[in-house]
């Protein structure tokens, strides 16, 4: 295992800081494709003939469905052909689909382009996790993912403002132009800087028996399955918020001018949590940090749901409770992801694919369900957050045989 404190890790051939920055940029391609267009949803709906306000959410959900579904194949391909070529293929698809979306003339064409864009971006999700797992494990892996998420989470802070800024000077189609440029630049960075990280002896032929064996291992490792499913429910609340956010600020609080500012503030709390996690996870361990954060998440979202049900919600209470919940999310997500992957290093590609598929499709479906229940209040959203948190806790308790906070073998 490479020590994260060393200036360079042999497998990826980059300095530690450059490696973390590249991983963050790859992750950011996904966040940009979701958040940068949130301010433009009304204009896109008008241009593409989308009648219902809730139907706009398909612009987000269609991307997430492509993003989630394609992850199931990238791991197997990367286990056979290596991480680098499969990653570059995905980036090419992402760039091409961004161009197609920029020129889409109908709702159907846009949905197709968004699905394909998600298919391309799925490679970044699977390959980032696989590449990091190739080079690091345990708490070192959690630290790398936390550091990458600090940069990655700057994108949700800035992306809606970037989208709004583009709308001030150009049509909404230029949002996809920016995605095209960003994807092309990241692709060039990979070509010039990133070495293949998979050991040649770990290459696996695409044979039915070996693929089935890798899937079986991934889906029968108790802790891995538990944290994968728990992560899907935590993501369900997040995606419900993303789907509903623009409508909440416009229809509930009649304050569209505050949307990008408060959205950025909430995302800053997530970024701060990831920075904190990178500092404390080595000392406290992934379980103590993430289990405590999950309990805090449930408490905050539960109180928020009660406040919404009482009819005393305001834009400021909404911002405060969402910021607190996202702070807890920032402590949960990197640790749940690392704990789900930690026992599966020998099938990292397939494991990353399966886990990405389940967490994204599960989270997107839950988030879409929550978003489609938007009724002009924040009650469906806040209840969705709280219930998803409670189910995630129940799953963790089953995975950990009823005990929280206890470090597993290896001090994780």
Buried (B, 14 or more C-beta within 10 A) or exposed (E): EBEBEEEBBEBBBBBBEBBBBBBBBBBBBBBBBBBBBBBBBBBBBEBBEBEEBBEBBBBBBBBBBBBBBBBBBBBBBBBBBBBBEBBBBBBBBBBBBBBBBBEBEEBEBBBBBBBBBBBBBBBBBBBBBBBBBBBBBBBBBBBBBBBBBBBBBBBBBBBBBBBBBBBEEEEBBBBBBBBBEBBBEBBEBBEEBBEBBBEEEBEBEEEEEBBEBBBEBBBEBEBBBBBBBBBBBBBBBBBBBBBBBBBBBBBBBEEBEBBBBBBBBBBBBBBBBBBBBBEBBBEBBBBBBBBBBBBBBBBBBBBBBEBBBEEEBEBEBBBBBBBBBBBBBBBBBBBBBBBBBBBBBEBBBBBBBBBBBBBBBBBBBBBBBBBBBBEEBBBBBBBBBBBBBBBBBEBBBBBBEEEBBEEBEEEB
